[in-house]
Amino acid sequence: MLINNLSLFYSLTLARRERGLIETPYKQLLAVVLTLISVLPVQAAKWSGNVTSEYRYFPRNPVDPRQHGNNLSISMQTEYYQEWDKGRQSLTVTPFLRIDENDSQRSHFDLREFTWVKASNTWELRIGMRKVFWGVAESQHLVDIINQTDLVENLDQEDKLGQAMINLALIRNWGTVDLFVLPGFRERTFPGIGGRLRTPLPIDSSQSRYASSRGKKRVDVAVRWSHTLGDWDLGLYHFTGTSREPRLIPGRNARGEPVLIPLYEVIDQTGLDIQATKGNWLWKLEAISRSGQEKRFQAAVGGFEYTFYGLAHSPKDLGLVAEYHYDSRGSTAPTPFQDDLMLGLRLTWNDAQSTEALIGVIVDRQSRARFYNIEASRRIGKRFKLTLEGRAFVAIPANDPLFSIRDDDYMQVELAYYF
């Protein structure tokens, strides 16, 4: 049954490829994945996944009349996990597909993971397509740099494309050292001309430029040390390679229309993440220093979360979140978070349905621009999960990077079926 579902998934993917929405190498790689899965012992394998319908309601008209209004999309993600050699070796395969009603650029396929792992007591070797997450802060993950952002999925930049890599982890008493070799650069995804929450001008990725003469073929490298010392979780890394965050430069497309063209520069970035758990307090810090994009700059996000456990003698927990954003580039930074304060409330019901909600606001300390966010979710029965998400942009000035989406407030409802 699941093999049939994957075959259907593959057929839909090939249909998207014919419309130019899927990179050819990934079409070929998916064919290899399905062939491999078909010969592996299914009895010992673990299958999981979800099919999700998503509806976004936009109460206001877009800034650009070419952009769509309310929007419906569906997505599917399946995970195949197989281990052998007494658990010392494993294979994980995770394809993802989204089909969007209005934005052809948001309809896309990605192989989130296709990873072989060989493990021992003192080292782990991981080869293939993977997702690696670094970070501790709530409102922004400055140190998370290995994977490219799948920006068409969500504005929060937490969705990532799979990255080809060889990762050797050396496990020692004084910490874990991760060595990364990252071949094959992946460009950031962007909404199309008709998509919402995009830049003032559409981005033409067909004209993407690279500072490196090797372009996408440049091999990036990274090394990270991580360790836990009592209540402290520490991480320190250095990355050398093509920036996952392109600089957008003005240009024109084949029809002579004004567009923005991504320029991917070569950077060196050193990052630090620290989290300290002290009773009800959770202290967090992420900081980076980067060179290669004009002058070297520094950025940081840090703060705390204080949790009231057993609120009013109930099972509920209430967390108070506060974080501060800093960027040494100030008003010239391409990010909206240069001198901003984030305040939030996290409520966890601790019930059988895993009900939780996070409400927050980010305030620009200079312009008083505000970005409101709400995320809430609840399981329904054993197979379904309902998620609510809302975003609102208030008093955004013309020089703010969020100005082009000032009218893109939205409410989103997702209903996911898990299998």
Backbone torsions as a table, in degrees:
resi	resn	phi	psi	omega
1	MET	NA	-46.2	-178.5
2	LEU	-70.2	-34.9	175.4
3	ILE	-61.7	-40.5	177.6
4	ASN	-62.7	-41.2	178.6
5	ASN	-62.1	-40.7	179.1
6	LEU	-67.4	-36.0	177.6
7	SER	-63.6	-41.6	175.8
8	LEU	-63.5	-42.2	178.1
9	PHE	-57.4	-43.5	179.8
10	TYR	-65.1	-41.4	179.2
11	SER	-61.3	-44.0	177.1
12	LEU	-62.1	-38.9	179.9
13	THR	-63.5	-44.0	179.2
14	LEU	-63.4	-34.3	177.0
15	ALA	-62.7	-39.9	177.3
16	ARG	-67.2	-35.3	179.7
17	ARG	-62.6	-38.4	-179.2
18	GLU	-62.5	-23.3	178.5
19	ARG	-93.9	7.9	175.9
20	GLY	80.6	22.6	-174.6
21	LEU	-100.5	-3.7	-177.3
22	ILE	-132.3	134.7	180.0
23	GLU	-66.9	135.5	-177.3
24	THR	-55.6	-44.5	179.1
25	PRO	-57.4	-32.6	-179.1
26	TYR	-77.0	-28.6	171.5
27	LYS	-62.0	-45.2	179.9
28	GLN	-67.1	-40.0	-179.3
29	LEU	-65.4	-38.7	178.5
30	LEU	-63.8	-37.4	177.5
31	ALA	-62.1	-40.4	177.0
32	VAL	-63.7	-43.1	-179.7
33	VAL	-59.0	-48.6	-177.4
34	LEU	-65.3	-37.6	176.8
35	THR	-63.3	-43.0	179.6
36	LEU	-63.7	-44.8	-179.8
37	ILE	-61.2	-36.9	-175.4
38	SER	-66.0	-21.9	-178.2
39	VAL	-104.5	-5.2	178.4
40	LEU	-80.5	153.6	-179.5
41	PRO	-68.4	107.1	-175.6
42	VAL	-67.9	-29.2	-174.2
43	GLN	-59.3	-38.4	-176.2
44	ALA	-92.1	-1.7	-176.2
45	ALA	-82.4	156.5	174.9
46	LYS	-113.4	125.6	-179.9
47	TRP	-113.0	141.0	174.8
48	SER	-156.8	170.2	178.7
49	GLY	161.3	-175.7	179.5
50	ASN	-154.8	152.7	170.4
51	VAL	-118.8	126.8	-171.8
52	THR	-127.9	131.6	171.1
53	SER	-102.4	138.8	-174.8
54	GLU	-131.7	131.7	176.9
55	TYR	-127.0	127.5	177.2
56	ARG	-112.3	127.2	178.1
57	TYR	-107.4	121.8	178.0
58	PHE	-107.6	111.3	-177.3
59	PRO	-71.7	-18.3	-177.1
60	ARG	-119.4	154.5	176.9
61	ASN	-69.8	151.0	-179.0
62	PRO	-72.6	162.7	176.2
63	VAL	-66.2	-41.0	179.6
64	ASP	-100.4	121.8	-177.7
65	PRO	-62.7	-14.4	177.9
66	ARG	-76.0	-14.1	-178.1
67	GLN	-81.1	152.2	-175.6
68	HIS	-79.3	170.8	174.4
69	GLY	-97.7	-130.5	179.7
70	ASN	-58.7	151.6	-168.5
71	ASN	-143.3	140.8	177.6
72	LEU	-120.2	139.6	174.1
73	SER	-148.9	162.3	175.5
74	ILE	-130.7	150.6	177.9
75	SER	-138.7	158.0	177.6
76	MET	-141.4	132.8	174.6
77	GLN	-134.3	129.0	-179.7
78	THR	-123.3	138.6	176.9
79	GLU	-121.9	128.1	173.1
80	TYR	-109.5	126.5	178.8
81	TYR	-129.1	128.0	-178.5
82	GLN	-136.0	131.0	175.2
83	GLU	-126.2	154.5	179.4
84	TRP	-154.5	-172.6	-178.5
85	ASP	56.2	45.3	179.8
86	LYS	57.1	35.8	176.4
87	GLY	84.5	1.0	-178.0
88	ARG	-83.2	-13.9	176.8
89	GLN	-131.1	147.4	179.8
90	SER	-153.4	160.7	176.3
91	LEU	-133.2	130.4	176.5
92	THR	-124.0	130.3	179.4
93	VAL	-128.3	121.7	-176.5
94	THR	-134.6	92.2	173.8
95	PRO	-84.8	150.6	-179.6
96	PHE	-135.6	139.4	178.6
97	LEU	-140.8	134.4	171.8
98	ARG	-125.9	137.9	173.7
99	ILE	-120.8	119.0	-174.3
100	ASP	-107.2	143.8	-175.8
101	GLU	-66.4	-40.5	-169.6
102	ASN	-118.5	-28.8	-173.7
103	ASP	-107.8	107.7	-178.6
104	SER	-64.0	-27.0	179.1
105	GLN	-73.6	-22.7	178.0
106	ARG	-84.2	-18.9	172.6
107	SER	-77.8	109.6	-174.2
108	HIS	-156.2	161.4	177.2
109	PHE	-117.9	145.6	174.6
110	ASP	-148.6	143.5	172.4
111	LEU	-94.9	94.8	-176.1
112	ARG	-61.9	-41.2	178.9
113	GLU	-145.2	142.8	169.0
114	PHE	-153.5	79.0	-163.5
115	THR	-123.4	130.3	169.5
116	TRP	-101.7	132.8	-178.5
117	VAL	-124.0	131.8	172.8
118	LYS	-119.6	123.2	-172.1
119	ALA	-123.7	147.9	170.7
120	SER	-139.3	-173.2	-178.3
121	ASN	-70.7	-27.3	-173.7
122	THR	-117.8	-1.9	178.3
123	TRP	-158.4	159.5	173.4
124	GLU	-138.5	135.3	176.7
125	LEU	-114.4	126.1	-178.3
126	ARG	-126.5	124.4	-177.0
127	ILE	-130.1	134.0	176.3
128	GLY	132.7	-158.9	175.0
129	MET	-85.2	128.8	-177.5
130	ARG	-144.2	165.8	168.5
131	LYS	-118.5	128.4	179.4
132	VAL	-122.8	125.3	-178.9
133	PHE	-112.7	131.4	170.8
134	TRP	-124.6	140.2	175.9
135	GLY	144.4	155.9	-179.5
136	VAL	-132.5	-20.4	-175.7
137	ALA	-74.0	159.9	-178.4
138	GLU	-86.5	-44.0	-167.6
139	SER	-95.5	-13.9	178.8
140	GLN	-161.8	139.6	-179.5
141	HIS	-112.0	83.1	-177.0
142	LEU	-64.5	-37.8	-172.2
143	VAL	-83.2	-8.9	-175.5
144	ASP	-78.8	105.3	-169.3
145	ILE	-131.1	-13.6	-173.8
146	ILE	-65.9	-47.3	-176.2
147	ASN	-96.1	151.5	175.3
148	GLN	-78.9	145.9	179.4
149	THR	-75.2	132.3	173.6
150	ASP	-92.2	79.8	-167.4
151	LEU	-69.6	-22.0	178.9
152	VAL	-70.4	-17.2	-179.2
153	GLU	-75.4	-46.6	-176.2
154	ASN	-162.1	149.8	179.5
155	LEU	-67.7	-24.0	-174.4
156	ASP	-73.8	-6.1	174.9
157	GLN	63.6	23.5	178.5
158	GLU	-91.2	-13.7	176.5
159	ASP	-87.1	132.7	-173.6
160	LYS	-127.2	148.4	173.2
161	LEU	-81.2	151.4	175.4
162	GLY	-65.2	144.4	-179.2
163	GLN	-123.0	129.0	175.1
164	ALA	-68.6	135.7	-176.7
165	MET	-161.7	158.2	163.2
166	ILE	-116.8	120.2	-175.0
167	ASN	-126.6	115.4	176.0
168	LEU	-108.2	120.4	178.6
169	ALA	-105.5	122.4	177.5
170	LEU	-101.8	116.6	-172.4
171	ILE	-101.5	116.2	-177.5
172	ARG	-130.6	167.6	178.5
173	ASN	-64.5	-28.7	-178.2
174	TRP	-92.0	8.1	176.7
175	GLY	136.5	175.5	177.8
176	THR	-110.4	129.7	176.4
177	VAL	-107.7	121.3	177.4
178	ASP	-105.2	125.1	176.1
179	LEU	-108.7	130.1	-176.2
180	PHE	-122.6	132.8	166.1
181	VAL	-117.5	123.6	-169.0
182	LEU	-122.5	88.7	178.1
183	PRO	-85.7	147.5	174.1
184	GLY	81.0	89.8	180.0
185	PHE	-74.8	145.4	177.5
186	ARG	-117.9	131.6	-179.3
187	GLU	-77.2	152.9	177.1
188	ARG	-68.5	142.5	173.9
189	THR	-85.3	144.4	-179.8
190	PHE	-134.3	149.1	174.2
191	PRO	-59.6	151.5	178.3
192	GLY	-81.0	-173.3	-178.4
193	ILE	-56.9	-39.5	-177.6
194	GLY	-88.8	-0.9	-176.8
195	GLY	-78.7	155.7	175.1
196	ARG	-95.3	165.0	-177.7
197	LEU	57.2	53.9	177.7
198	ARG	-124.7	175.9	178.5
199	THR	-66.9	164.2	-178.1
200	PRO	-60.1	-34.3	173.2
201	LEU	-110.6	146.3	176.9
202	PRO	-61.0	153.3	178.3
203	ILE	-100.6	125.7	-178.3
204	ASP	-100.4	93.6	-177.6
205	SER	-72.9	-14.6	178.0
206	SER	-68.2	-16.6	178.8
207	GLN	-107.1	17.7	-177.0
208	SER	-52.7	140.8	-178.6
209	ARG	-119.8	156.0	-178.2
210	TYR	-131.1	138.7	175.6
211	ALA	-71.0	-31.7	178.5
212	SER	-81.5	138.8	178.7
213	SER	-66.6	-19.1	179.5
214	ARG	-86.3	-8.2	176.5
215	GLY	56.5	-129.2	-179.1
216	LYS	-67.2	-17.8	-175.3
217	LYS	-84.1	-4.7	179.2
218	ARG	-63.9	138.1	179.8
219	VAL	-96.9	121.5	178.7
220	ASP	-93.4	157.7	178.6
221	VAL	-137.9	154.3	177.7
222	ALA	-153.6	153.6	174.6
223	VAL	-138.3	137.0	-178.5
224	ARG	-138.4	136.1	172.6
225	TRP	-109.4	133.4	177.6
226	SER	-138.1	148.6	-176.4
227	HIS	-163.2	155.0	174.4
228	THR	-115.3	123.0	177.9
229	LEU	-120.8	97.6	-178.2
230	GLY	62.2	-117.8	-179.2
231	ASP	-86.1	0.5	-172.8
232	TRP	-107.7	131.6	171.1
233	ASP	-110.3	123.6	-172.1
234	LEU	-122.1	144.5	174.5
235	GLY	-145.5	136.7	179.6
236	LEU	-141.9	131.5	-176.5
237	TYR	-145.7	165.5	169.3
238	HIS	-136.1	136.7	-179.1
239	PHE	-125.2	134.8	173.6
240	THR	-128.5	120.2	-179.5
241	GLY	166.6	-164.8	-179.3
242	THR	-75.8	130.5	-177.9
243	SER	-63.3	134.4	174.3
244	ARG	-74.7	-15.5	-178.0
245	GLU	-107.0	100.0	-175.8
246	PRO	-75.0	154.0	168.9
247	ARG	-89.3	135.3	-176.2
248	LEU	-100.1	121.8	-177.9
249	ILE	-117.1	146.3	-177.2
250	PRO	-70.6	145.9	177.5
251	GLY	-163.9	-165.2	178.5
252	ARG	-136.1	146.9	178.4
253	ASN	-85.6	-173.8	-176.4
254	ALA	-62.5	-22.7	179.6
255	ARG	-92.7	4.4	179.0
256	GLY	81.6	9.8	-179.5
257	GLU	-85.5	144.8	179.9
258	PRO	-67.2	134.8	179.2
259	VAL	-142.0	174.1	171.3
260	LEU	-110.1	137.3	-176.8
261	ILE	-113.9	126.2	178.9
262	PRO	-70.5	133.6	173.2
263	LEU	-118.2	117.4	-177.9
264	TYR	-99.9	111.7	-176.8
265	GLU	-96.3	162.1	177.2
266	VAL	-91.3	127.9	-174.6
267	ILE	-127.3	161.1	165.1
268	ASP	-119.4	127.1	-178.9
269	GLN	-134.2	129.7	173.6
270	THR	-110.7	133.5	-175.5
271	GLY	-133.6	153.2	-179.9
272	LEU	-136.4	133.5	172.4
273	ASP	-132.3	135.4	-177.2
274	ILE	-135.3	135.5	172.7
275	GLN	-136.6	130.1	179.6
276	ALA	-121.2	127.9	178.2
277	THR	-104.1	110.3	-176.7
278	LYS	-126.0	89.3	-177.9
279	GLY	62.3	-122.6	179.3
280	ASN	-79.8	-7.0	-176.0
281	TRP	-96.3	140.8	172.9
282	LEU	-127.4	109.8	-178.5
283	TRP	-99.4	136.6	-172.8
284	LYS	-136.0	145.6	174.8
285	LEU	-151.0	133.7	168.9
286	GLU	-128.2	134.1	-179.4
287	ALA	-144.9	144.1	178.4
288	ILE	-136.4	157.3	168.6
289	SER	-132.8	126.0	-173.0
290	ARG	-130.4	139.4	171.5
291	SER	-124.2	159.8	178.1
292	GLY	113.2	-18.0	176.2
293	GLN	-114.7	84.0	-172.6
294	GLU	61.1	-132.1	-176.4
295	LYS	-76.6	150.5	174.3
296	ARG	-59.6	140.5	177.9
297	PHE	-137.7	164.3	177.4
298	GLN	-124.4	147.8	177.2
299	ALA	-146.4	153.1	-178.8
300	ALA	-153.8	153.7	170.4
301	VAL	-141.2	131.5	-177.7
302	GLY	-156.5	161.0	179.7
303	GLY	169.0	-149.3	-175.5
304	PHE	-148.7	164.6	168.6
305	GLU	-134.5	123.5	177.8
306	TYR	-111.5	128.0	-174.3
307	THR	-112.2	128.3	170.3
308	PHE	-91.9	107.1	-178.9
309	TYR	-84.9	141.9	179.0
310	GLY	62.4	53.1	-175.5
311	LEU	-57.1	124.7	178.9
312	ALA	52.4	41.4	178.6
313	HIS	60.4	30.9	177.7
314	SER	-115.8	173.5	176.8
315	PRO	-71.2	-10.3	-173.3
316	LYS	-73.1	147.3	172.7
317	ASP	-118.3	140.9	178.2
318	LEU	-121.5	123.1	178.6
319	GLY	-109.9	136.2	174.6
320	LEU	-103.2	124.1	-174.6
321	VAL	-117.5	133.9	175.5
322	ALA	-142.4	130.2	179.1
323	GLU	-141.7	148.9	178.2
324	TYR	-119.1	137.1	179.8
325	HIS	-108.7	135.6	178.6
326	TYR	-136.2	139.7	174.0
327	ASP	-141.1	124.6	-174.7
328	SER	-67.3	-15.2	178.3
329	ARG	-77.5	-11.4	177.1
330	GLY	60.1	-136.3	-174.5
331	SER	-68.3	-13.4	178.8
332	THR	-86.2	-5.6	-179.0
333	ALA	-68.5	141.8	178.2
334	PRO	-77.0	0.2	178.7
335	THR	-102.7	148.3	177.6
336	PRO	-76.3	-6.3	-173.7
337	PHE	-106.5	78.2	179.0
338	GLN	-107.3	-31.4	-178.7
339	ASP	-155.0	70.9	-168.6
340	ASP	-130.3	152.9	179.6
341	LEU	-120.1	129.7	177.5
342	MET	-109.6	130.7	176.0
343	LEU	-126.8	137.6	-176.9
344	GLY	-154.3	164.9	176.0
345	LEU	-126.9	130.9	176.0
346	ARG	-118.1	120.7	-179.6
347	LEU	-115.4	123.7	179.8
348	THR	-118.9	121.8	-176.7
349	TRP	-77.5	-24.7	-176.1
350	ASN	55.2	41.0	179.3
351	ASP	-105.5	177.2	-177.9
352	ALA	-65.1	-22.1	-178.3
353	GLN	-91.7	3.3	179.4
354	SER	53.9	46.0	-179.2
355	THR	-75.2	132.5	178.6
356	GLU	-154.9	157.5	-179.9
357	ALA	-149.4	145.0	175.8
358	LEU	-131.0	124.1	178.4
359	ILE	-121.9	130.2	-177.3
360	GLY	-151.2	165.1	175.5
361	VAL	-141.8	140.0	173.5
362	ILE	-112.7	124.4	-175.6
363	VAL	-115.3	127.8	173.5
364	ASP	-76.0	120.7	-174.1
365	ARG	-70.4	-17.8	179.9
366	GLN	-92.5	-54.1	-174.7
367	SER	-92.3	-13.2	-175.4
368	ARG	67.8	15.4	172.4
369	ALA	-62.7	147.1	-175.5
370	ARG	-132.6	141.5	178.1
371	PHE	-125.4	111.8	-178.0
372	TYR	-97.0	144.8	-178.4
373	ASN	-143.9	138.4	173.1
374	ILE	-136.5	135.2	176.0
375	GLU	-136.5	128.7	-180.0
376	ALA	-144.1	147.7	-179.7
377	SER	-150.3	156.2	-180.0
378	ARG	-158.5	134.1	175.1
379	ARG	-75.9	145.1	176.8
380	ILE	-121.6	109.0	-175.7
381	GLY	67.5	-151.1	-176.7
382	LYS	-95.9	-16.0	-170.0
383	ARG	-118.3	-17.0	-172.4
384	PHE	-112.9	152.9	175.3
385	LYS	-140.7	130.7	179.4
386	LEU	-106.7	129.3	-178.5
387	THR	-127.4	135.2	177.3
388	LEU	-118.3	134.2	178.7
389	GLU	-137.3	137.7	178.5
390	GLY	-138.1	141.5	177.9
391	ARG	-135.1	141.9	177.9
392	ALA	-144.9	141.5	-177.9
393	PHE	-120.1	122.3	-172.4
394	VAL	-125.7	132.6	174.2
395	ALA	55.8	47.8	-179.3
396	ILE	-84.0	119.0	-179.4
397	PRO	-75.7	164.9	-174.8
398	ALA	-65.8	-24.9	-178.5
399	ASN	-92.1	7.4	-179.8
400	ASP	-89.6	137.8	177.8
401	PRO	-57.9	-18.7	178.8
402	LEU	-88.4	2.1	-173.6
403	PHE	-61.3	-35.9	-177.1
404	SER	-68.7	-16.8	-179.9
405	ILE	-114.1	22.8	-177.5
406	ARG	-61.7	-24.2	179.5
407	ASP	-105.2	16.7	-176.2
408	ASP	-104.1	31.6	170.5
409	ASP	-54.6	142.5	179.4
410	TYR	-153.8	157.9	169.1
411	MET	-118.3	135.2	-177.5
412	GLN	-125.6	135.9	176.8
413	VAL	-121.9	129.8	177.0
414	GLU	-122.2	136.6	173.4
415	LEU	-123.8	115.2	-176.3
416	ALA	-111.8	138.9	173.9
417	TYR	-109.8	122.9	-177.7
418	TYR	-103.5	139.4	179.3
419	PHE	-133.9	NA	NA
